[in-house]
Amino acid sequence: MHDILRWRRDVRHFLTDPVPDPVIDRLRAAMDMAPSVGNSRPWRVLRVENPERRERVQAIFEACNSAAAAGFDHGTRSEYLRLKLAGLRDAPLHLAVFTETAPAEGRGLGRRTMPETLQFSTVMAIHTLWLVARAENIGVGWVSILDPAALHALFDAPQSWEFTGYLCVGYAEFDDDRPLLHRAAWQADTPTHWKQC
C-alpha cells in the first residue's frame, strides 16, 4: 500500500495506447467500494469519447490556463507556462465526474449540517479509482484548470449535478516517483501538520 501511495502521481504525459476494457471495468468497480456519507454514493461519471466534446474540453482548459497565467507576476508566469498541466491530447480515457447534490441514496444521513460531504464522497471515489489505477500500472491526471459551469453546459448535466473533476486516464509515458512540480522546482512537499489541542 505504501508503494502505491508513493507512486500515485498526477500524470500529464500519456501514451496513446488504449486502456483495455477489463481494466476499465476494474476501475469502475473500485469506485463502487469507495466510502460515502450515509452510503449516498453521489458520484456520476461520464466517459467522454466524443471527439468534438474532447476538443471543447481542451479549449476550455486553454482559456482557463491563459487566465490563470495572467494572474502571476512576470517571472512566475513564465515558470507557470512551462508546466504541462494536462494530458488531454494524449490520454486515451477521459472521465468527467460530477456529484449528485440531491441523491435519493442515503436519505440525507450525515449531511444535514455539512452538505459538502457529498462532494467529499465523490473525491474519495476518485481517489479510490486513482489508487487502483496505480496498482494496474495506469496513470491518472486530474485536470482542475477548467470552468465548472462550462463543463456542466457542455455535458448537458442535470441541474442537481455539480462538476467535481475531469480525469485523464492511461499508461504513463514514463515512470517517475517524483511529482512533476518537484521536478520543475515549483514547490516541494511540506509535511502534514498535526497539533495537539
C-alpha positions in Angstrom: 0.0 0.0 0.0 2.9 2.3 0.8 4.4 1.7 -2.6 1.1 2.5 -4.3 0.7 5.7 -2.4 4.3 6.8 -3.1 3.9 6.0 -6.8 0.5 7.6 -7.2 1.1 10.7 -9.2 -0.8 13.3 -11.2 0.2 12.1 -14.6 0.3 14.6 -17.5 2.4 12.7 -20.0 0.4 9.7 -21.5 0.9 7.1 -24.2 -2.0 6.9 -26.6 -2.4 3.2 -26.1 -6.0 2.3 -25.2 -6.8 1.1 -21.7 -8.3 -2.4 -22.1 -12.0 -2.8 -21.2 -11.3 -5.3 -18.4 -9.1 -2.7 -16.7 -11.7 0.0 -17.1 -14.2 -2.4 -15.6 -12.0 -2.9 -12.6 -11.6 0.9 -12.2 -15.3 1.3 -12.2 -15.7 -1.5 -9.7 -13.1 0.2 -7.4 -15.3 3.3 -7.2 -18.1 1.0 -6.0 -16.0 0.3 -3.0 -15.4 3.9 -2.0 -16.8 5.3 1.2 -19.6 7.9 1.0 -21.6 9.9 3.5 -24.7 8.0 4.5 -23.9 5.5 1.8 -25.2 8.2 -0.7 -22.8 7.2 -3.5 -23.3 10.6 -5.2 -20.6 10.3 -7.9 -21.8 10.4 -11.5 -19.2 9.5 -14.1 -19.4 10.3 -17.8 -16.9 8.5 -20.2 -16.1 11.2 -22.7 -15.5 9.7 -26.1 -17.0 12.2 -28.5 -14.0 14.0 -30.3 -15.9 17.3 -30.5 -16.5 17.3 -26.8 -12.9 16.4 -26.1 -11.8 19.3 -28.2 -14.2 21.6 -26.4 -12.8 20.5 -23.0 -9.3 21.3 -24.4 -10.4 24.7 -25.5 -12.0 25.4 -22.0 -8.7 24.3 -20.4 -6.6 26.5 -22.6 -8.8 29.6 -21.9 -8.7 28.9 -18.2 -5.0 28.2 -18.2 -4.3 31.5 -20.0 -6.4 33.4 -17.4 -4.6 31.6 -14.6 -1.2 32.5 -16.1 -2.2 36.2 -16.3 -2.7 36.2 -12.5 1.0 35.6 -11.9 3.8 38.2 -11.9 6.0 38.1 -15.0 8.7 35.8 -13.5 6.3 33.3 -12.1 4.2 33.4 -15.2 7.0 32.1 -17.4 7.6 29.3 -14.9 3.9 28.5 -14.9 3.6 28.4 -18.6 6.5 25.9 -18.8 4.5 23.4 -16.7 2.5 20.7 -18.5 -0.7 20.8 -16.6 -3.0 18.5 -18.6 -2.8 15.3 -20.6 -5.9 16.0 -22.6 -4.4 15.5 -26.0 -2.9 12.0 -25.5 -4.8 10.3 -22.7 -7.0 7.6 -24.2 -9.7 7.7 -21.5 -11.4 10.8 -20.3 -13.8 10.8 -17.4 -16.0 13.8 -16.4 -17.0 13.3 -12.7 -20.0 15.1 -11.2 -21.6 15.0 -7.8 -25.4 14.5 -7.4 -26.4 17.0 -4.8 -29.8 15.5 -4.1 -29.3 11.7 -4.2 -32.1 9.5 -3.0 -29.5 7.1 -1.7 -28.6 7.7 1.9 -31.8 9.5 2.6 -29.8 12.6 3.8 -28.0 10.7 6.5 -24.9 12.6 7.8 -25.0 15.6 5.5 -27.7 17.9 7.0 -25.2 20.2 8.6 -22.4 19.6 6.1 -23.9 19.1 2.6 -20.4 19.4 1.2 -19.7 15.9 2.3 -21.4 14.8 -0.9 -18.5 16.4 -2.9 -16.1 14.9 -0.4 -17.5 11.5 -1.0 -17.1 11.9 -4.8 -13.4 12.9 -4.2 -13.0 9.7 -2.1 -14.3 7.7 -5.0 -11.9 9.4 -7.4 -9.0 8.7 -5.0 -10.1 5.1 -4.7 -10.1 4.8 -8.5 -6.7 6.5 -8.6 -5.1 4.0 -6.2 -6.4 1.0 -8.0 -5.3 2.5 -11.3 -1.8 2.8 -9.9 -1.9 -0.8 -8.9 -2.9 -1.6 -12.5 0.1 0.5 -13.8 -2.4 3.1 -15.1 -1.8 6.8 -14.7 -4.5 9.3 -13.7 -4.3 13.1 -14.2 -6.9 15.4 -12.6 -7.4 18.5 -14.7 -8.6 21.2 -12.4 -8.0 24.3 -14.6 -11.5 24.2 -16.0 -14.7 26.3 -15.8 -17.3 24.2 -13.9 -20.2 26.0 -15.5 -18.8 25.5 -19.0 -18.3 21.7 -18.3 -21.8 21.5 -16.8 -23.2 23.0 -20.0 -21.0 21.0 -22.4 -22.3 17.7 -21.0 -25.9 19.0 -20.5 -25.7 17.7 -16.9 -28.8 17.7 -14.8 -29.2 20.8 -12.6 -28.6 18.8 -9.4 -25.2 17.7 -10.6 -22.1 19.7 -9.6 -18.9 19.3 -11.6 -16.2 17.8 -9.4 -13.3 16.7 -11.6 -12.1 15.8 -15.1 -9.7 12.8 -15.2 -7.3 11.8 -17.9 -6.5 8.1 -17.7 -4.0 5.9 -19.5 -0.5 4.5 -19.5 2.1 7.0 -18.3 4.8 8.0 -20.9 7.5 7.4 -18.3 7.9 6.1 -14.8 9.0 8.6 -12.1 8.0 8.6 -8.4 8.7 12.4 -8.2 5.8 14.7 -8.7 6.0 17.0 -11.7 6.0 20.1 -9.6 9.1 18.7 -7.7 10.9 18.0 -11.0 10.1 21.5 -12.2 11.2 23.0 -8.9 7.8 24.6 -8.5 7.4 23.5 -4.8 8.5 20.7 -2.6 6.1 18.9 -0.3 5.6 20.2 3.2 4.9 17.7 6.0 1.4 17.3 7.3 0.9 19.5 10.3 -0.6 17.7 13.3 -1.1 19.7 16.5 -2.4 18.7 19.9 -5.2 20.8 21.3 
